[in-house]
């Protein structure tokens, strides 16, 4: 075989060039077949999930440790979940909007932010609707979550697959003095979010509601710009608020409800078998996130109590005064919840006195 050279570089003959191209093309075809074979061996359906949760926190860890493995196990690998954590795709309301557009399938949100799509979950955000974390889980698991989620599917374009706590109840913390009854809050500047319910609660309890940015709250409490706050205890510990606010009052009141949801159009397009797999995985996720959340709450409260000047638990008579401040919020929320359903929730927890207060005010 004769090989020509140009400028001392070998020049490939036309025949050899054709053979090389043929071999290269054959490699591409084989690679394509391998890729198709691998794809056929993977999931038939991939559900993209958008969440504000992150690994290392209950929601993110429950997705990673329960939701993803449970759906792969139930479906034999035919369905998988592709998670996008920590707002990398979207956050709460925006995730719901993207789900409606078919850009994602699953999303997590607070029940409060779900209100942008409809009032079906507003009952979970009523102050003092739940007496304890145990009552919230029991009633939600037994009937309330299923009932309200079916309404959401019918009316709001989404189905909630799991309802759970993220941080438990908000508790009062302040940097000034012991607070045992609402009168003790009079004159104090109390940090609030933009939530009208929270604003009204703080105002009715006698403090001065002061909308203030979360990222600046530590410095605000330290400097006295604000004197108190009403935040779920594990988040108080994460932000180290207990370093500058040493007085705590365990009133509960506002439950930090969250959901795992799916766009209704995409849900309705699933086969019965696929829905069964999805619900099995969502149930596993709900149990896991509850377990992790309870541990997170306890850890946060233990750390706070270890350095607090006071952690006060009101008597039932004192709680009646705190609940009285919530009646205005219930009146404002009329039309977003069914009074008979709310009454049933309260009575199942033995809260007859609160029912009487609400009925007397015309809130039920």
N, C-alpha and C positions, 0 to 999 in steps of 0.2 A: 504494500500500500504506500502510495506517495502522498506526503503531506507538504503542502505549499506553505511558504512563510512570507509575510509582508512586514518589513521593519522588524525582522527577527521574531514576529509573533505568528503562531500557527493559524492557518485559515482552514475552517472546517468545510469539508466537501458538501455539496447539496444533498447527497444521499445520507451522509451521517447526520446532517441537520434535520432531515425529515424523520429519521429514526429517533432522534432525541426528542423531537416534538411529540411523536407518537407515544413514547414512553411517559413523557410528562403528562399528556392528556389522559393516559391510562391511570396514572397515579391520582389525578384529580377525580376521575370517575369513581375509583375505589374509595377515595376519601369521602366523596358525596354519599356513597352507599353506606359507609360506616356511620356517617353523621345521621342519616335517616334511620338506620337501625338503632342507634343510641337514642334518638328522639322517640322512636316507637316504644322503647323500653322504659322511658320515663313517664311522668304523669300525663294522663289524658287531659286533665284540667288543672290549671294553675290559677289560684285566687290571689290577686294582689291586695295587700292590706296596708292601709295608711294609719299611722298612730303617732300620738305625742309621747307615748311610752318609750322607755329606753331600757336596755339591758342593765341590770343592777338595781332596778326598781320593780315593784310587784307586777305592773301591767306588762312591761317588756319581758320580764322573766317568765311570766305565766304563758305568754305567747310562745316563747322559745322552749319551755320545759313541758308544756301541756298541749296547747292548741296545735302546733305544727306536728309533733309526733303522734298525737291522737288521730288527726285526720289521715295521716299517712298509714297508720295502723288499721284504722277502720276501713279504709278504701283499698287496702292492699297496694298502696302507692299510686292509685289512679287519680287521686286528688291531692294536691299539695298547696301550701300557702307560701307566698313570697312576701315577707315582712319588710316594711320600710319604717324604721324606727325614728323617734325624736324629730318629728316634723320634716323629715327629709323629702317627703312628697307633699304633705299638707298637714293641716291642724284642724281637728274637730269639725266645725261647720264647713270649712273648705273641703275636707275629706268627704263629707256627705254630698256636697255639690259635685265633686269629681266622681263619686259613685253613681249619682244620677246620670252623669254623662257617659258612663261606661268605662271611665279611665281606670278605676279601681273597683274591686268587688266588696271588700270588707273594710270597716273603719271603727275606731273607738272614739268615744266622746263622753263628756259629762252629760248627765240627764238635763242639766240646765241649758247647755248649748244645743241640745237636740230640739229645744223649744223653737228654734228658727224654722223647723220643718213641720211642727204641729204640737198641739197641747197634750198629746196622749201620755207623755211621761211626766207631766208637770206635777202630778200627785207625789212623786218621789222627792220633790224639792220643797214641799210645804213644811214650814218650820214646826218641829215637834210632832211630825206625823209618825215618827218612830221613837220608841222609848229607849231602846238599846240596840247595839249591833246584832245581838242574837235575835231580837224581835224582827229587825229589818231583814235579816237573812231568812228567817223562818217564814215570814209572811210572803216575802218575795218569791221564795222557792215553792211554797205551797200553792199559791194561786195568783198573786198580784202581778208578778212579772209576766206570766203567760197571758193573762187577760189584757194587760195594757199593750204588750208587744203585738198581739193579734190586731188590736185597734190601730196600732201604728202601721202595720202591714196594709190594712184595708184603706187607711185614710191619708197617710203621710208619705208614701213612697219608699218606706224603709221597714225592715223587720229587725227588731233587737233580738239577738240570739242569746244574750246573757245580760243580766243586770246585777251589779255588784258594787261594793264600796271601794273608793280609792282615798284612803286616809281617814275613814270613819267619820266622826262628828267634829264639827268645829267647836273649839273651846275658847273661853275668854282668857286673855293674858294681859296684864298691864304693869307698868313700871312705877306706879304711884302708891297704891294702897290695897288693903284687903277689900274685895268686892264679894258680898254674900247675897245681896238682894239688889234689884234694879235701882233703888234709891241711892245706893252707894256709887253709882256711875255718874250721878248728876255733876255737870260742869267739866267732866273729863273729855278731852279731845280723842275721839275713837276712830282709828283708821278703818275705812270701809273700801270695798271694791266699787265698781259701777253698778252692782246689782241693786235694783230698787227694793228688793225684799230685805237685803242686809241693811241698806240705808234706813228703811223704816223701822226695822227691829232696834237698831242702835238708838235711833231717835226716840222711839217709844220707851226704851229703857232709861232714858234721861240723859244720855251722853250727847256730845256734839259730833254728829257724823262728819268725818273728814276724809274724803276720797284721797288716797295716797298710793303712789306706785310701789308695787311689791319689792322691786329691786332696791328701793331706798328705805325700806321699812326699818331695818336694823339701825341705820343712822338716825332715822326719824324718832324712834323710841329712845335712842341714846341721848339725843339733843333736846328732847321734850317737844319737838314740833307736833308729834302725836304721842299720846300716853297709853293707849291700849289698842288691842287688835282682836279679831275673831277669826281664827284660822285653824284648820285641822291640825291636831297635835304633831303628827310626824313631820308635817311641813314646817311647823314652828321649830322643831329640833333641827331639821335640815338647814334652815336659815339662821340657826343659833340665836333665835329671838329670846330664848330663856336666859341668855347672858346679860340682857339689858332690861328684861321684863320679868320680875321675880314673883308676881302674884297671879295665881291661876284659879279659875272657877269652872268646875266641870258641870256645865249646864246642858251640853249636847245641843239639841235644837235642829241645826241644819246638817242633814246627812249628805255626805259627798258621794252621791250616786253617779255611776258610770255604766256605759253599755258597750257591748260588741254588736255592731249592726251590719246589715247587708242591704244593698239596693233591692227594692221589691221586684223590679223587672228581671234582674239577673237571678234572684231567688226563685221566682215563678218559672223561669226557664230550666231549672234543674229537674232532673228526674226524681221520682220518689226515693230511689235508692241513694242518690247523691244528697238529697236533703237529710236523709237518715244519717249518713256519714257526717254531714256538717253539724247537725244537732248533737250527735254523740261527742264530737270534738269540742263544741261550744260548752257542753256540760262539763267536760273535763277541765276546760279553761276556767269556767266559773268557779269550780271547786278549788283549783290551784290558786287563782288570783285572790280568793277569799282567805285561804290559808296564809299566803305570803303577806297579804294586807294586814291581817290580824297580828302577825309577828312584827310587822313594821310599826304598827300603832303602839303595841306594847313596848317595843324598844324605845320609841320616841318618848312615850310617857315616862318610862323608867328613868331615862336620862334627865328629863325635865324635873321630875320629882326629886331627884338626887341633889339638885342645886337650887330648887325653888324656896323662897321664903315661906310661901303658903300654897298648898294645893287644896282648895276647898270644895267639898261635895255638898251641895245644898240639900236641905230636908225636903220632903214632899210638899210641905206648906210653902216653903220658899220657891220651889219649882213652879207652883201655881202662879206666883207673881211673875216669874220669867215668862211662862206661857201666855199670860195675859197680854204681854207686849207683842205677841205674835198674831193676835186676833186681827189687827189691821191688815197684815200681810195676807191672811186668809180671805178677808173681805175683798181686797184688791185682786186676788186670784180667782174669784168667783167666775164661772164660765169656762175655766181651764181644767176643772176636775169635776167628777160626779160626786155630789155630797153623800149619797148613800154608800158609795164605795169607800170614801174617806172615813165615814162614820164606822163602817165595818172594821177597817184597819185599826182605828183607835180602840174600839170596844174589844177587839181580840187581844189587846194589850192591857186591858183593865183600866183604860183612861176615861172612865165615865165622867169624872169631874171636868176634864178638858172638853169633852163633848158638850157638857152642859154650858160651859163658858161660850163655846162657839155658837151653839144654838141660840143662846140668849142674845148674842150680838147679831144674829142673822147670817152667820157665815156658813152654817150647815142647813 
